[in-house]
């Protein structure tokens, strides 16, 4: 596999030399004359708030199973102390308070925190793949996927360097209130689409990190409908399923120009439509959506047959479903 093209961004690109061996900072690629420390991917404060021991297990793409407390990423100690730790403290305080505080957070803070979470999983997966193949040439990963991951890493570098998004946000982030103020902690993610969701206490978060806000606009009608309302557990999972499915249908690879000017890197989003005439999303198919929804509704035992008993109007827990038009 060829290396991803070297970008003249002035930013660290871990995919240029496949720096996934725990030797340098995952975010900056620098030492700053400071040691690299191994930082928990799932922070201890989150485990404590969630009432977890850290012994809970998760399965990776290589089918290895690891416990939460063994998952770490390498961070330069200066970057950790000055930039990552303050972000963690801010998120920790908001999560401890609940929906009101979480919904008041700047979306950039949520993007950086969720980005560290998701990219951390990418880092661990890359490390495992490199260790198994022993060489970057053996990795089976598309250039487009590497570009997507590299762009996420570039954007997260706003944490420690001056970086500005020019009249756009690269993410779709939705924070909702939950009816059950004691919702147990859980999260899920889809690395290929950089989609993430989390729920705990009285709030839920759904995020797509590399779509320039397109998925949120796609679901704007239902987002408007639920504004100011507390969602049931079934409703939150239904909303999440819609975002995961539409992120899969999103058929563009966002591209950006990076322009360093006097110590600040400006990022501009290229038009998503480009020269393509087809819509930004592939055709929504209720049958496929029902299969996604079945997985999200697994705790309640709903199956595809029930969900699409009426193929034109899939089952919904929303009074006004506002589903995208199916093909």
ZIFENUR-V101480 format. One record per residue. D_FIRST is the distance of its C-alpha to the first C-alpha in Angstrom with 1 decimal. Layout:
d_first=D_FIRST
d_first=D_FIRST
//
This chain:
d_first=0.0
d_first=3.8
d_first=6.5
d_first=9.0
d_first=11.8
d_first=14.6
d_first=17.5
d_first=21.1
d_first=22.5
d_first=24.1
d_first=22.6
d_first=20.4
d_first=16.7
d_first=15.4
d_first=11.7
d_first=12.1
d_first=12.4
d_first=11.6
d_first=15.4
d_first=16.0
d_first=18.2
d_first=21.6
d_first=22.5
d_first=22.7
d_first=23.9
d_first=21.5
d_first=23.2
d_first=24.2
d_first=22.1
d_first=25.5
d_first=28.3
d_first=31.3
d_first=33.0
d_first=33.0
d_first=31.6
d_first=28.8
d_first=30.3
d_first=28.9
d_first=30.0
d_first=30.5
d_first=28.1
d_first=31.1
d_first=33.9
d_first=37.1
d_first=39.2
d_first=37.5
d_first=38.0
d_first=41.6
d_first=42.2
d_first=40.7
d_first=42.8
d_first=39.9
d_first=39.8
d_first=36.1
d_first=36.1
d_first=34.9
d_first=31.6
d_first=28.4
d_first=25.7
d_first=22.0
d_first=19.2
d_first=18.9
d_first=22.6
d_first=23.8
d_first=27.0
d_first=28.0
d_first=31.1
d_first=31.1
d_first=32.6
d_first=29.7
d_first=27.1
d_first=26.8
d_first=24.6
d_first=25.0
d_first=27.1
d_first=28.9
d_first=32.6
d_first=33.8
d_first=31.4
d_first=32.4
d_first=36.1
d_first=36.4
d_first=34.0
d_first=32.5
d_first=35.8
d_first=38.0
d_first=35.7
d_first=35.9
d_first=39.7
d_first=40.0
d_first=38.1
d_first=40.1
d_first=43.4
d_first=42.6
d_first=41.4
d_first=44.6
d_first=46.7
d_first=45.1
d_first=44.5
d_first=46.7
d_first=44.9
d_first=41.3
d_first=42.0
d_first=43.4
d_first=40.2
d_first=38.4
d_first=35.4
d_first=33.4
d_first=34.3
d_first=33.3
d_first=29.9
d_first=29.3
d_first=30.5
d_first=28.7
d_first=25.5
d_first=25.8
d_first=26.4
d_first=23.4
d_first=20.9
d_first=22.3
d_first=21.2
d_first=17.7
d_first=17.9
d_first=19.3
d_first=16.7
d_first=13.8
d_first=16.0
d_first=16.6
d_first=13.1
d_first=12.3
d_first=15.6
d_first=15.1
d_first=11.8
d_first=13.1
d_first=9.8
d_first=7.1
d_first=4.7
d_first=6.6
d_first=6.5
d_first=7.0
d_first=7.7
d_first=8.4
d_first=8.6
d_first=12.3
d_first=12.6
d_first=11.1
d_first=13.5
d_first=16.3
d_first=16.0
d_first=15.9
d_first=18.9
d_first=20.7
d_first=20.4
d_first=21.6
d_first=24.5
d_first=25.5
d_first=26.0
d_first=29.3
d_first=30.7
d_first=31.0
d_first=30.8
d_first=32.4
d_first=30.4
d_first=31.9
d_first=30.9
d_first=32.6
d_first=34.8
d_first=32.4
d_first=31.1
d_first=27.5
d_first=28.7
d_first=31.1
d_first=33.2
d_first=36.2
d_first=38.7
d_first=41.4
d_first=44.5
d_first=45.0
d_first=48.4
d_first=48.0
d_first=48.3
d_first=47.3
d_first=44.0
d_first=42.0
d_first=38.7
d_first=35.6
d_first=32.2
d_first=29.3
d_first=25.9
d_first=23.1
d_first=19.9
d_first=18.0
d_first=21.0
d_first=22.0
d_first=25.4
d_first=27.9
d_first=31.5
d_first=34.1
d_first=37.8
d_first=40.5
d_first=44.2
d_first=45.2
d_first=41.9
d_first=38.6
d_first=35.6
d_first=32.9
d_first=30.0
d_first=27.1
d_first=25.3
d_first=23.4
d_first=25.6
d_first=28.1
d_first=31.0
d_first=30.5
d_first=30.8
d_first=34.0
d_first=35.5
d_first=34.7
d_first=36.7
d_first=39.3
d_first=42.3
d_first=41.9
d_first=41.2
d_first=44.4
d_first=46.2
d_first=45.5
d_first=46.1
d_first=48.6
d_first=48.6
d_first=47.7
d_first=45.4
d_first=45.9
d_first=43.2
d_first=42.7
d_first=42.5
d_first=39.8
d_first=37.7
d_first=38.3
d_first=37.3
d_first=34.1
d_first=33.3
d_first=33.7
d_first=31.3
d_first=28.6
d_first=29.1
d_first=29.2
d_first=26.0
d_first=24.4
d_first=26.2
d_first=25.3
d_first=23.1
d_first=22.2
d_first=19.5
d_first=21.7
d_first=21.0
d_first=22.9
d_first=24.2
d_first=24.8
d_first=27.9
d_first=29.2
d_first=32.9
d_first=35.3
d_first=33.5
d_first=32.4
d_first=29.1
d_first=29.9
d_first=27.5
d_first=28.3
d_first=26.9
d_first=26.2
d_first=28.3
d_first=26.7
d_first=28.4
d_first=27.1
d_first=27.9
d_first=27.5
d_first=30.8
d_first=29.9
d_first=30.8
d_first=28.5
d_first=28.6
d_first=28.3
d_first=31.7
d_first=33.1
d_first=34.1
d_first=36.7
d_first=35.9
d_first=32.3
d_first=33.7
d_first=36.3
d_first=33.7
d_first=32.1
d_first=35.6
d_first=36.6
d_first=34.0
d_first=35.2
d_first=38.8
d_first=38.4
d_first=41.0
d_first=43.6
d_first=42.8
d_first=42.5
d_first=40.8
d_first=39.3
d_first=42.6
d_first=44.6
d_first=42.2
d_first=42.3
d_first=45.8
d_first=46.2
d_first=43.0
d_first=43.8
d_first=44.6
d_first=42.4
d_first=44.1
d_first=44.1
d_first=45.8
d_first=46.2
d_first=49.5
d_first=47.8
d_first=44.3
d_first=43.1
d_first=40.2
d_first=38.0
d_first=39.2
d_first=37.7
d_first=36.7
//
